[in-house]
Every structure is written in structure tokens, then in C-alpha cells.
């Protein structure tokens, strides 16, 4: 079945509510945004509400216009109906807002007998009674999956009495196994991340079963985290067994490091050569926690303590990057410099970036020769997020112009 739909905004949420996993589309969107691909552009996304895997071909035909192709006609009709349900109104999310408001009213009614409100829960001031827990659980099962995050959020922000922790934790794992939406399973992971006291040993076998369930895909990342915290005797072995699977590697490396599972050093060490810089970084951290020898980055001899020393009059190029994008950018920059900034210096910058804390800024100064002229090259790194450094390159205008041209060509 093929059809076209116009979605003015919130296409990720709307198509997600129709059962389409939009992870691959979000990656494509960034490529479109940075003009790395031209329209029309197509990506394959899984439909997660079917019992068996179903592929949805999603084509961005133009801004706000999408083509959808599904081999199974019945599933195509379901996707189309759900999208039209959300886009029929002139305000794209008007219906969603109304449905969320109605759900919020039902949550308010459940909490009222205890003399509290959802705002009290949001403020982390509420200990959920067993009655409230049970009624919220029942409401969760009656609610469209796209809105269930609001219900799981009550458990994330609300406090759980000690006597009820096993009861709530067991229900959450049961829901994890039942939920078909990867995003909703992540909402359940968030409850455990915020309530370490729900990670109870009695549930270890159930967590093991979920990790060994391939149909749950990348959602098992949260279960890897739980198993590592549970200190299950086979935790390291079970985690290492799924480490090579799509989008499980980072959490597996992190957990093996926390467990100090040195017996898996060879499996971890191979990720030091992974094309993803974030994976390489986590592999290095894991090996250090295991007590293994890790090759050190070049010493940060070009670090400048006072970045206010940056000379005036230099041209600037700056952008926000994922760690995996930083190395290619530095390699391109090195190709524009005759002397003073090569592979060794690029490795030094990467090492500094890996050690930079969130919200910290660090600057490096390199005496260089470029285009036959001596000068200074300054790199300023601001760690906006643990995995997303902002990079500023400051140099002679001619070098910046040459670098920008190469970035465009290589992009």
C-alpha cells in the first residue's frame, strides 16, 4: 500500500503514535538538515505494533510531505487512519492535547482520595499509596500507548513505599515485556533509573529472560543496566553475549566496566577501534575500570589555561558535533595545515575532549604554518552535553575559508 500524507509538524510523534519506529528517520532528518542528502530521501522504519517484523518505507518527498509504503495493506490502512486522526484538525496536536488533558483528569481523580495532585507528584512530594498504584496500573492498560509515558511518569516522580517496591518493580517488568513501543519501554527504564530501590534481587531471573529476548531489540539496553546493578552471578557473561547487537554496545561496555569483568577484556578491547567515537570512549573507560592497560592520549601540551588570550582578528568556524563527528573534522583541518597540526595534535584534541566535563570549556593553541604563512590555530571546546561537544576553530581567514570548502566537499 502506498499513500502520501502532509504533516505540518510533530511528524516524529504522530507517526510514532501510528506504530512507526522513527529512530532511523531522525538520523535521516539530520542528514537532510545539514544538506548531506537531497530530497526525495527514503528510509526504512520498523512498524512495532505487529506480532512479526514489518518494514515501512518512509520517503521525505518535500518539506512536510511524506510518502509511506507498506507491503501489508491492513497495516498501511492502520497507519494512514492514525495519521489522519491526528492531522485532520488545523492544529496538528489539538486532538493529542485533548486526549492528554482527559488522561490528566483521570490521574487527578485517582490521586484525590490521598489529598494530593499530579503537581505534587511532579514536585517529588508524593508517596504513592497501594490504592493509587493499583488504579494507575489499571489505567495504564486502558490507555493508548502513545500517552502511557504520562502514567509511567507518576511512578518515576512518586515515591514507592518499601513494602510495595517488589510489587511495583514486578509490574514494571511485566509491562516492559508487553509494551511494543521502544519509546514506552524506555519510559519504564526511566522509572528504574530514578528509583534504584526498585532494582530488587528477586527479579533477577526475569531481567535475564528479558535480555535474552531478541524481539525486544535495542530496548534491552535498560535491562543490561538493571542486570549489572543486580550483581547476578552470570551478569557479565550474559551482558557480553549481547554486546555486539545493535545499540546495546554502549550500555554493555559501561556495565562490564562497572562489574570489573576483566575476563572480557579481549571483547571490550576490540571496540577501541570502533568507528563510533562514543563507543571507543566507553570501551576505554571500561578497560580502565577493569584495571587493564590502555594506551594514553598524547599529553595536552597545547592546553591554554586562560582562553581570554585568544587573539583578536582571527576568523572563526564553529559547530555542535557528536563525538563520532569530531575526529573527521579534525582530520580535515589537519589536511589544511602545512606544519604544526597533524595526526598527533588531532589525537591530543580528542583526548582533551574525552576528558572535558559537561558545561566545561577548554582551549588549545597550536603554532602552525599554513599556506606558506606562520600563525596560530586555536581550538575551543565547550562540552554542551556528555556526548556533544561544541567546537570553535579560530585561525587566519584564508585557512578557515579553505577548511570550510573542504568540509562542504567531504560532507
GUTOR-765637 format. One record per residue (C-alpha): residue number from 1; residue in one letter; x, y, z. Coordinates in Angstrom, 1 decimal, padded with zeros to 4 digits. Example, Ala and Ser with C-alpha at 12.3 -4.5 7.8 and 13.67 -1.06 7.14 Angstrom:
BEGIN
ATOM | seq | type | x | y | z
ATOM | 1 | A | 012.3 | -004.5 | 007.8
ATOM | 2 | S | 013.7 | -001.1 | 007.1
END
This chain:
BEGIN
ATOM | seq | type | x | y | z
ATOM | 1 | X | 000.0 | 000.0 | 000.0
ATOM | 2 | X | 001.3 | 003.5 | -000.9
ATOM | 3 | X | -000.1 | 006.8 | 000.2
ATOM | 4 | X | 001.1 | 010.4 | 000.8
ATOM | 5 | X | 000.4 | 012.5 | 003.9
ATOM | 6 | X | 001.1 | 016.1 | 004.8
ATOM | 7 | X | 002.2 | 016.6 | 008.4
ATOM | 8 | X | 002.9 | 020.3 | 009.2
ATOM | 9 | X | 004.9 | 019.5 | 012.4
ATOM | 10 | X | 005.5 | 016.8 | 015.1
ATOM | 11 | X | 005.9 | 014.1 | 012.4
ATOM | 12 | X | 008.0 | 012.0 | 014.8
ATOM | 13 | X | 005.4 | 012.0 | 017.5
ATOM | 14 | X | 002.4 | 011.5 | 015.1
ATOM | 15 | X | 004.0 | 008.6 | 013.1
ATOM | 16 | X | 005.3 | 007.2 | 016.3
ATOM | 17 | X | 001.7 | 007.2 | 017.6
ATOM | 18 | X | 000.8 | 005.2 | 014.5
ATOM | 19 | X | 003.3 | 002.5 | 015.4
ATOM | 20 | X | 006.3 | 003.5 | 013.3
ATOM | 21 | X | 009.7 | 003.5 | 015.0
ATOM | 22 | X | 011.2 | 006.8 | 013.9
ATOM | 23 | X | 014.7 | 006.3 | 015.1
ATOM | 24 | X | 016.1 | 005.9 | 011.5
ATOM | 25 | X | 014.1 | 008.8 | 010.3
ATOM | 26 | X | 015.6 | 011.1 | 013.0
ATOM | 27 | X | 019.0 | 010.2 | 011.7
ATOM | 28 | X | 017.9 | 010.9 | 008.1
ATOM | 29 | X | 016.5 | 014.3 | 009.3
ATOM | 30 | X | 019.9 | 015.5 | 010.4
ATOM | 31 | X | 021.4 | 014.5 | 007.1
ATOM | 32 | X | 018.7 | 016.5 | 005.4
ATOM | 33 | X | 019.2 | 019.4 | 007.7
ATOM | 34 | X | 022.9 | 019.5 | 007.0
ATOM | 35 | X | 022.2 | 019.1 | 003.3
ATOM | 36 | X | 024.1 | 015.8 | 003.2
ATOM | 37 | X | 021.2 | 014.2 | 001.3
ATOM | 38 | X | 018.8 | 015.6 | -001.3
ATOM | 39 | X | 015.0 | 015.2 | -001.4
ATOM | 40 | X | 013.3 | 012.9 | -002.1
ATOM | 41 | X | 015.0 | 010.8 | 000.6
ATOM | 42 | X | 013.9 | 007.4 | 001.8
ATOM | 43 | X | 014.5 | 005.4 | 005.0
ATOM | 44 | X | 013.2 | 002.1 | 006.2
ATOM | 45 | X | 011.5 | 002.1 | 009.6
ATOM | 46 | X | 010.1 | -000.8 | 011.6
ATOM | 47 | X | 006.4 | -001.0 | 012.4
ATOM | 48 | X | 006.4 | -002.2 | 016.0
ATOM | 49 | X | 002.7 | -003.0 | 016.7
ATOM | 50 | X | 002.7 | -006.2 | 014.6
ATOM | 51 | X | 003.5 | -009.6 | 016.0
ATOM | 52 | X | 006.0 | -010.2 | 013.2
ATOM | 53 | X | 008.5 | -007.6 | 011.9
ATOM | 54 | X | 007.1 | -005.3 | 009.3
ATOM | 55 | X | 009.0 | -002.7 | 007.3
ATOM | 56 | X | 007.7 | 000.8 | 006.5
ATOM | 57 | X | 009.4 | 002.7 | 003.7
ATOM | 58 | X | 009.2 | 006.4 | 004.6
ATOM | 59 | X | 010.1 | 008.9 | 001.9
ATOM | 60 | X | 010.5 | 012.6 | 002.6
ATOM | 61 | X | 009.1 | 014.0 | -000.7
ATOM | 62 | X | 009.3 | 017.6 | 000.3
ATOM | 63 | X | 009.0 | 019.8 | 003.4
ATOM | 64 | X | 006.1 | 018.5 | 005.4
ATOM | 65 | X | 005.1 | 015.9 | 002.7
ATOM | 66 | X | 005.8 | 012.2 | 003.2
ATOM | 67 | X | 005.3 | 009.1 | 001.2
ATOM | 68 | X | 004.5 | 005.8 | 003.0
ATOM | 69 | X | 004.8 | 002.4 | 001.6
ATOM | 70 | X | 003.8 | -000.8 | 003.4
ATOM | 71 | X | 003.6 | -004.3 | 001.8
ATOM | 72 | X | 000.8 | -005.3 | 004.2
ATOM | 73 | X | -002.4 | -003.4 | 003.2
ATOM | 74 | X | -004.1 | -003.8 | 006.6
ATOM | 75 | X | -001.2 | -002.3 | 008.4
ATOM | 76 | X | -000.9 | 000.5 | 005.9
ATOM | 77 | X | -004.5 | 001.4 | 006.5
ATOM | 78 | X | -004.0 | 001.5 | 010.3
ATOM | 79 | X | -001.0 | 003.8 | 009.9
ATOM | 80 | X | -003.0 | 006.1 | 007.5
ATOM | 81 | X | -006.0 | 006.2 | 009.8
ATOM | 82 | X | -004.0 | 007.1 | 012.8
ATOM | 83 | X | -002.0 | 009.8 | 011.0
ATOM | 84 | X | -005.2 | 011.3 | 009.6
ATOM | 85 | X | -006.8 | 011.2 | 013.0
ATOM | 86 | X | -004.0 | 013.5 | 014.3
ATOM | 87 | X | -003.8 | 015.8 | 011.2
ATOM | 88 | X | -007.4 | 016.3 | 010.4
ATOM | 89 | X | -007.5 | 019.3 | 012.8
ATOM | 90 | X | -005.9 | 022.6 | 011.7
ATOM | 91 | X | -003.8 | 022.4 | 014.9
ATOM | 92 | X | -001.8 | 019.2 | 014.4
ATOM | 93 | X | -001.6 | 018.2 | 018.0
ATOM | 94 | X | -005.0 | 019.5 | 019.1
ATOM | 95 | X | -006.5 | 016.1 | 019.4
ATOM | 96 | X | -003.4 | 014.8 | 021.3
ATOM | 97 | X | -003.6 | 017.7 | 023.7
ATOM | 98 | X | -007.3 | 017.0 | 024.3
ATOM | 99 | X | -006.7 | 013.3 | 024.9
ATOM | 100 | X | -003.8 | 014.1 | 027.2
ATOM | 101 | X | -005.9 | 016.6 | 029.2
ATOM | 102 | X | -008.6 | 013.9 | 029.7
ATOM | 103 | X | -005.9 | 011.4 | 030.9
ATOM | 104 | X | -004.5 | 014.0 | 033.3
ATOM | 105 | X | -008.0 | 014.5 | 034.7
ATOM | 106 | X | -008.3 | 010.7 | 035.4
ATOM | 107 | X | -004.9 | 010.7 | 037.1
ATOM | 108 | X | -006.1 | 013.7 | 039.2
ATOM | 109 | X | -009.2 | 011.7 | 040.2
ATOM | 110 | X | -007.1 | 008.7 | 041.3
ATOM | 111 | X | -004.8 | 010.8 | 043.4
ATOM | 112 | X | -007.5 | 013.0 | 045.0
ATOM | 113 | X | -008.5 | 010.5 | 047.8
ATOM | 114 | X | -004.9 | 010.7 | 049.1
ATOM | 115 | X | -005.2 | 014.5 | 049.2
ATOM | 116 | X | -002.5 | 015.1 | 046.6
ATOM | 117 | X | -002.4 | 016.3 | 043.0
ATOM | 118 | X | -000.3 | 015.5 | 039.9
ATOM | 119 | X | 001.6 | 018.7 | 040.6
ATOM | 120 | X | 002.6 | 017.3 | 044.0
ATOM | 121 | X | 003.9 | 014.2 | 042.2
ATOM | 122 | X | 005.8 | 016.4 | 039.7
ATOM | 123 | X | 007.4 | 018.1 | 042.7
ATOM | 124 | X | 008.5 | 014.7 | 044.0
ATOM | 125 | X | 006.5 | 015.2 | 047.2
ATOM | 126 | X | 004.2 | 012.2 | 047.0
ATOM | 127 | X | 004.5 | 008.7 | 048.3
ATOM | 128 | X | 002.1 | 006.7 | 046.2
ATOM | 129 | X | -000.3 | 004.6 | 048.2
ATOM | 130 | X | -001.0 | 000.9 | 047.2
ATOM | 131 | X | -004.5 | 002.0 | 046.2
ATOM | 132 | X | -003.2 | 004.8 | 043.9
ATOM | 133 | X | -000.5 | 002.4 | 042.5
ATOM | 134 | X | -003.1 | -000.2 | 041.6
ATOM | 135 | X | -005.5 | 002.3 | 040.0
ATOM | 136 | X | -002.7 | 003.9 | 038.0
ATOM | 137 | X | -001.6 | 000.5 | 036.8
ATOM | 138 | X | -005.2 | -000.3 | 035.7
ATOM | 139 | X | -005.5 | 003.0 | 033.8
ATOM | 140 | X | -002.2 | 002.3 | 032.1
ATOM | 141 | X | -003.6 | -000.8 | 030.5
ATOM | 142 | X | -006.6 | 001.2 | 029.2
ATOM | 143 | X | -004.6 | 004.0 | 027.7
ATOM | 144 | X | -003.2 | 004.4 | 024.1
ATOM | 145 | X | 000.5 | 003.5 | 024.2
ATOM | 146 | X | 001.5 | 007.0 | 022.9
ATOM | 147 | X | 000.2 | 008.5 | 026.2
ATOM | 148 | X | 001.4 | 005.9 | 028.7
ATOM | 149 | X | 004.6 | 007.9 | 029.4
ATOM | 150 | X | 002.4 | 010.2 | 031.5
ATOM | 151 | X | 001.4 | 007.2 | 033.7
ATOM | 152 | X | 004.9 | 005.8 | 034.0
ATOM | 153 | X | 006.0 | 009.3 | 034.9
ATOM | 154 | X | 003.8 | 009.1 | 038.1
ATOM | 155 | X | 006.0 | 006.2 | 039.2
ATOM | 156 | X | 009.1 | 008.0 | 038.1
ATOM | 157 | X | 008.4 | 011.1 | 040.2
ATOM | 158 | X | 006.3 | 009.5 | 043.0
ATOM | 159 | X | 008.0 | 007.7 | 045.9
ATOM | 160 | X | 007.3 | 004.0 | 046.4
ATOM | 161 | X | 006.9 | 002.6 | 050.0
ATOM | 162 | X | 009.4 | 000.0 | 050.9
ATOM | 163 | X | 006.7 | -002.7 | 051.3
ATOM | 164 | X | 005.5 | -002.0 | 047.8
ATOM | 165 | X | 008.8 | -001.9 | 045.9
ATOM | 166 | X | 008.7 | -005.6 | 044.8
ATOM | 167 | X | 005.0 | -005.2 | 043.7
ATOM | 168 | X | 005.8 | -002.1 | 041.6
ATOM | 169 | X | 009.1 | -003.5 | 040.2
ATOM | 170 | X | 007.4 | -006.7 | 039.1
ATOM | 171 | X | 004.6 | -004.9 | 037.4
ATOM | 172 | X | 007.1 | -002.7 | 035.5
ATOM | 173 | X | 008.9 | -005.7 | 034.2
ATOM | 174 | X | 005.7 | -007.3 | 033.1
ATOM | 175 | X | 004.7 | -004.1 | 031.3
ATOM | 176 | X | 008.2 | -004.0 | 029.7
ATOM | 177 | X | 007.6 | -007.4 | 028.2
ATOM | 178 | X | 004.1 | -006.4 | 027.0
ATOM | 179 | X | 004.9 | -003.0 | 025.6
ATOM | 180 | X | 005.6 | -003.0 | 021.8
ATOM | 181 | X | 006.8 | 000.6 | 021.6
ATOM | 182 | X | 010.5 | 001.0 | 022.1
ATOM | 183 | X | 009.9 | 004.5 | 023.4
ATOM | 184 | X | 007.4 | 003.3 | 026.0
ATOM | 185 | X | 009.9 | 000.7 | 027.1
ATOM | 186 | X | 012.4 | 003.5 | 027.6
ATOM | 187 | X | 009.9 | 005.2 | 029.9
ATOM | 188 | X | 009.9 | 002.1 | 032.1
ATOM | 189 | X | 013.7 | 002.1 | 032.1
ATOM | 190 | X | 013.5 | 005.7 | 033.3
ATOM | 191 | X | 011.5 | 004.6 | 036.4
ATOM | 192 | X | 014.3 | 002.2 | 037.4
ATOM | 193 | X | 017.0 | 004.8 | 036.7
ATOM | 194 | X | 015.2 | 007.2 | 039.1
ATOM | 195 | X | 014.4 | 004.6 | 041.7
ATOM | 196 | X | 017.4 | 002.4 | 042.4
ATOM | 197 | X | 015.5 | 000.9 | 045.3
ATOM | 198 | X | 013.2 | -000.8 | 042.8
ATOM | 199 | X | 016.1 | -002.9 | 041.5
ATOM | 200 | X | 015.4 | -005.8 | 043.8
ATOM | 201 | X | 017.2 | -009.2 | 043.6
ATOM | 202 | X | 014.0 | -011.2 | 043.5
ATOM | 203 | X | 013.6 | -010.0 | 039.9
ATOM | 204 | X | 017.0 | -011.0 | 038.6
ATOM | 205 | X | 015.7 | -014.1 | 036.7
ATOM | 206 | X | 013.0 | -012.1 | 034.9
ATOM | 207 | X | 015.6 | -009.5 | 033.9
ATOM | 208 | X | 017.8 | -012.3 | 032.5
ATOM | 209 | X | 014.9 | -013.6 | 030.5
ATOM | 210 | X | 014.2 | -010.1 | 029.0
ATOM | 211 | X | 017.8 | -009.6 | 028.0
ATOM | 212 | X | 017.7 | -013.0 | 026.2
ATOM | 213 | X | 014.5 | -012.0 | 024.2
ATOM | 214 | X | 015.7 | -010.8 | 020.8
ATOM | 215 | X | 012.3 | -009.3 | 019.8
ATOM | 216 | X | 012.9 | -006.5 | 022.4
ATOM | 217 | X | 015.9 | -005.2 | 020.3
ATOM | 218 | X | 017.7 | -002.1 | 021.5
ATOM | 219 | X | 015.2 | -001.7 | 024.3
ATOM | 220 | X | 017.2 | -004.3 | 026.3
ATOM | 221 | X | 019.8 | -001.6 | 027.0
ATOM | 222 | X | 017.9 | -000.7 | 030.2
ATOM | 223 | X | 017.7 | -004.4 | 031.2
ATOM | 224 | X | 021.5 | -004.6 | 030.8
ATOM | 225 | X | 021.8 | -001.7 | 033.2
ATOM | 226 | X | 019.5 | -003.5 | 035.7
ATOM | 227 | X | 021.3 | -006.8 | 035.5
ATOM | 228 | X | 024.6 | -005.0 | 036.1
ATOM | 229 | X | 023.2 | -003.4 | 039.2
ATOM | 230 | X | 021.6 | -006.6 | 040.5
ATOM | 231 | X | 025.1 | -008.3 | 040.6
ATOM | 232 | X | 023.7 | -011.5 | 039.2
ATOM | 233 | X | 026.4 | -014.2 | 039.2
ATOM | 234 | X | 026.1 | -014.6 | 035.4
ATOM | 235 | X | 025.6 | -010.9 | 034.8
ATOM | 236 | X | 028.9 | -010.2 | 033.0
ATOM | 237 | X | 028.6 | -013.4 | 030.8
ATOM | 238 | X | 025.0 | -012.5 | 029.8
ATOM | 239 | X | 025.9 | -008.9 | 029.0
ATOM | 240 | X | 028.9 | -009.9 | 026.9
ATOM | 241 | X | 026.7 | -012.3 | 024.9
ATOM | 242 | X | 024.6 | -009.4 | 023.6
ATOM | 243 | X | 027.3 | -006.7 | 023.5
ATOM | 244 | X | 027.7 | -006.9 | 019.7
ATOM | 245 | X | 024.0 | -006.3 | 019.0
ATOM | 246 | X | 022.7 | -003.0 | 017.5
ATOM | 247 | X | 022.5 | -000.2 | 020.0
ATOM | 248 | X | 023.4 | -002.4 | 023.0
ATOM | 249 | X | 027.1 | -002.0 | 022.9
ATOM | 250 | X | 027.5 | 001.3 | 024.8
ATOM | 251 | X | 025.5 | 000.1 | 027.8
ATOM | 252 | X | 027.1 | -003.3 | 027.7
ATOM | 253 | X | 030.6 | -001.7 | 027.8
ATOM | 254 | X | 029.6 | 000.5 | 030.6
ATOM | 255 | X | 028.1 | -002.3 | 032.7
ATOM | 256 | X | 031.1 | -004.6 | 032.1
ATOM | 257 | X | 033.3 | -001.8 | 033.3
ATOM | 258 | X | 031.2 | -001.3 | 036.4
ATOM | 259 | X | 031.3 | -005.1 | 037.1
ATOM | 260 | X | 035.1 | -005.0 | 036.6
ATOM | 261 | X | 034.7 | -008.1 | 034.3
ATOM | 262 | X | 038.3 | -008.3 | 033.3
ATOM | 263 | X | 037.8 | -011.8 | 031.8
ATOM | 264 | X | 036.0 | -010.0 | 028.9
ATOM | 265 | X | 039.0 | -007.7 | 028.1
ATOM | 266 | X | 039.5 | -009.0 | 024.6
ATOM | 267 | X | 035.9 | -008.4 | 023.6
ATOM | 268 | X | 036.0 | -004.9 | 025.1
ATOM | 269 | X | 039.3 | -004.0 | 023.6
ATOM | 270 | X | 038.2 | -004.5 | 020.0
ATOM | 271 | X | 035.8 | -001.6 | 020.5
ATOM | 272 | X | 038.8 | 000.8 | 020.8
ATOM | 273 | X | 038.8 | 000.7 | 017.0
ATOM | 274 | X | 035.1 | 001.2 | 016.6
ATOM | 275 | X | 034.1 | 003.9 | 014.1
ATOM | 276 | X | 031.8 | 005.4 | 016.7
ATOM | 277 | X | 033.8 | 007.7 | 019.0
ATOM | 278 | X | 031.3 | 007.3 | 021.8
ATOM | 279 | X | 031.8 | 003.6 | 021.7
ATOM | 280 | X | 035.6 | 004.0 | 021.7
ATOM | 281 | X | 035.4 | 006.3 | 024.6
ATOM | 282 | X | 033.2 | 003.9 | 026.7
ATOM | 283 | X | 035.5 | 001.0 | 025.8
ATOM | 284 | X | 038.5 | 002.9 | 027.1
ATOM | 285 | X | 036.6 | 003.8 | 030.3
ATOM | 286 | X | 035.6 | 000.1 | 030.8
ATOM | 287 | X | 039.1 | -001.1 | 030.4
ATOM | 288 | X | 040.4 | 001.4 | 032.9
ATOM | 289 | X | 037.8 | 000.3 | 035.5
ATOM | 290 | X | 038.8 | -003.3 | 034.8
ATOM | 291 | X | 042.4 | -002.4 | 035.7
ATOM | 292 | X | 043.6 | -003.0 | 032.1
ATOM | 293 | X | 046.4 | -001.1 | 030.4
ATOM | 294 | X | 045.0 | 001.5 | 027.9
ATOM | 295 | X | 047.1 | 003.5 | 025.5
ATOM | 296 | X | 047.1 | 007.1 | 026.7
ATOM | 297 | X | 046.2 | 010.0 | 024.6
ATOM | 298 | X | 049.0 | 012.4 | 023.8
ATOM | 299 | X | 049.7 | 014.8 | 026.7
ATOM | 300 | X | 047.6 | 018.1 | 026.4
ATOM | 301 | X | 050.7 | 020.2 | 026.0
ATOM | 302 | X | 048.8 | 022.8 | 023.9
ATOM | 303 | X | 046.1 | 023.5 | 026.5
ATOM | 304 | X | 045.7 | 027.2 | 027.4
ATOM | 305 | X | 044.6 | 028.0 | 030.9
ATOM | 306 | X | 043.2 | 031.4 | 030.0
ATOM | 307 | X | 041.2 | 031.3 | 026.8
ATOM | 308 | X | 040.9 | 035.1 | 027.0
ATOM | 309 | X | 044.4 | 035.1 | 025.5
ATOM | 310 | X | 042.8 | 034.2 | 022.2
ATOM | 311 | X | 044.0 | 036.9 | 019.7
ATOM | 312 | X | 041.5 | 039.3 | 018.2
ATOM | 313 | X | 041.1 | 039.4 | 014.5
ATOM | 314 | X | 041.1 | 035.6 | 013.9
ATOM | 315 | X | 038.3 | 034.2 | 011.7
ATOM | 316 | X | 036.1 | 031.5 | 013.3
ATOM | 317 | X | 034.3 | 028.4 | 012.3
ATOM | 318 | X | 032.1 | 026.7 | 014.9
ATOM | 319 | X | 029.5 | 023.9 | 015.2
ATOM | 320 | X | 028.0 | 021.4 | 017.5
ATOM | 321 | X | 029.2 | 017.8 | 017.0
ATOM | 322 | X | 028.6 | 014.3 | 018.2
ATOM | 323 | X | 031.9 | 012.7 | 019.3
ATOM | 324 | X | 031.9 | 010.4 | 016.3
ATOM | 325 | X | 031.9 | 013.6 | 014.0
ATOM | 326 | X | 034.8 | 015.3 | 015.9
ATOM | 327 | X | 037.6 | 013.1 | 014.6
ATOM | 328 | X | 036.8 | 013.5 | 010.8
ATOM | 329 | X | 036.5 | 017.3 | 011.3
ATOM | 330 | X | 040.0 | 017.4 | 012.9
ATOM | 331 | X | 041.4 | 015.2 | 010.2
ATOM | 332 | X | 040.0 | 017.6 | 007.6
ATOM | 333 | X | 041.5 | 020.5 | 009.5
ATOM | 334 | X | 044.9 | 018.8 | 009.6
ATOM | 335 | X | 044.8 | 018.4 | 005.8
ATOM | 336 | X | 044.7 | 022.2 | 005.5
ATOM | 337 | X | 047.8 | 022.8 | 007.7
ATOM | 338 | X | 051.3 | 022.5 | 006.4
ATOM | 339 | X | 053.0 | 022.2 | 009.8
ATOM | 340 | X | 052.0 | 022.2 | 013.5
ATOM | 341 | X | 048.7 | 020.4 | 013.4
ATOM | 342 | X | 048.7 | 016.8 | 012.2
ATOM | 343 | X | 047.6 | 013.4 | 013.5
ATOM | 344 | X | 049.4 | 013.7 | 016.8
ATOM | 345 | X | 047.8 | 017.1 | 017.5
ATOM | 346 | X | 044.4 | 015.8 | 016.4
ATOM | 347 | X | 044.7 | 012.9 | 018.8
ATOM | 348 | X | 045.6 | 015.4 | 021.6
ATOM | 349 | X | 042.4 | 017.3 | 020.9
ATOM | 350 | X | 040.3 | 014.2 | 021.0
ATOM | 351 | X | 041.9 | 013.2 | 024.3
ATOM | 352 | X | 041.1 | 016.6 | 025.8
ATOM | 353 | X | 037.5 | 016.4 | 024.5
ATOM | 354 | X | 037.1 | 013.0 | 026.1
ATOM | 355 | X | 038.2 | 014.4 | 029.5
ATOM | 356 | X | 036.2 | 017.6 | 029.3
ATOM | 357 | X | 033.2 | 017.6 | 031.8
ATOM | 358 | X | 029.7 | 018.8 | 030.8
ATOM | 359 | X | 029.5 | 022.6 | 030.9
ATOM | 360 | X | 033.3 | 023.0 | 030.9
ATOM | 361 | X | 035.2 | 024.9 | 028.3
ATOM | 362 | X | 038.8 | 024.2 | 027.3
ATOM | 363 | X | 041.1 | 025.9 | 024.7
ATOM | 364 | X | 044.2 | 024.7 | 022.9
ATOM | 365 | X | 046.7 | 026.8 | 020.9
ATOM | 366 | X | 048.9 | 025.5 | 018.1
ATOM | 367 | X | 051.7 | 027.4 | 016.4
ATOM | 368 | X | 051.2 | 026.4 | 012.7
ATOM | 369 | X | 052.3 | 027.1 | 009.2
ATOM | 370 | X | 049.5 | 027.2 | 006.6
ATOM | 371 | X | 049.5 | 028.4 | 003.0
ATOM | 372 | X | 053.2 | 029.4 | 003.5
ATOM | 373 | X | 052.4 | 031.7 | 006.5
ATOM | 374 | X | 053.2 | 031.2 | 010.2
ATOM | 375 | X | 050.3 | 031.8 | 012.6
ATOM | 376 | X | 048.2 | 030.5 | 015.4
ATOM | 377 | X | 045.4 | 027.9 | 015.4
ATOM | 378 | X | 043.1 | 027.9 | 018.4
ATOM | 379 | X | 040.5 | 025.2 | 019.1
ATOM | 380 | X | 037.9 | 025.9 | 021.8
ATOM | 381 | X | 035.8 | 023.0 | 023.1
ATOM | 382 | X | 032.7 | 023.5 | 025.1
ATOM | 383 | X | 031.1 | 020.3 | 026.4
ATOM | 384 | X | 027.4 | 021.1 | 025.9
ATOM | 385 | X | 026.4 | 017.5 | 026.7
ATOM | 386 | X | 028.4 | 014.4 | 027.7
ATOM | 387 | X | 028.3 | 013.2 | 024.0
ATOM | 388 | X | 028.0 | 016.6 | 022.2
ATOM | 389 | X | 031.0 | 019.0 | 022.1
ATOM | 390 | X | 030.7 | 022.4 | 020.7
ATOM | 391 | X | 033.9 | 023.1 | 018.6
ATOM | 392 | X | 035.2 | 026.5 | 017.7
ATOM | 393 | X | 038.1 | 026.8 | 015.3
ATOM | 394 | X | 040.0 | 030.1 | 015.2
ATOM | 395 | X | 042.6 | 030.9 | 012.6
ATOM | 396 | X | 043.7 | 033.1 | 009.8
ATOM | 397 | X | 040.8 | 033.9 | 007.4
ATOM | 398 | X | 042.4 | 032.1 | 004.5
ATOM | 399 | X | 042.8 | 028.9 | 006.4
ATOM | 400 | X | 039.2 | 029.0 | 007.7
ATOM | 401 | X | 037.9 | 029.6 | 004.2
ATOM | 402 | X | 040.0 | 026.7 | 002.9
ATOM | 403 | X | 038.8 | 024.4 | 005.7
ATOM | 404 | X | 035.1 | 025.4 | 005.2
ATOM | 405 | X | 035.4 | 024.5 | 001.5
ATOM | 406 | X | 036.8 | 021.0 | 002.3
ATOM | 407 | X | 034.1 | 020.4 | 005.0
ATOM | 408 | X | 031.4 | 021.1 | 002.4
ATOM | 409 | X | 033.0 | 018.8 | -000.2
ATOM | 410 | X | 033.6 | 016.0 | 002.2
ATOM | 411 | X | 030.2 | 016.3 | 003.8
END
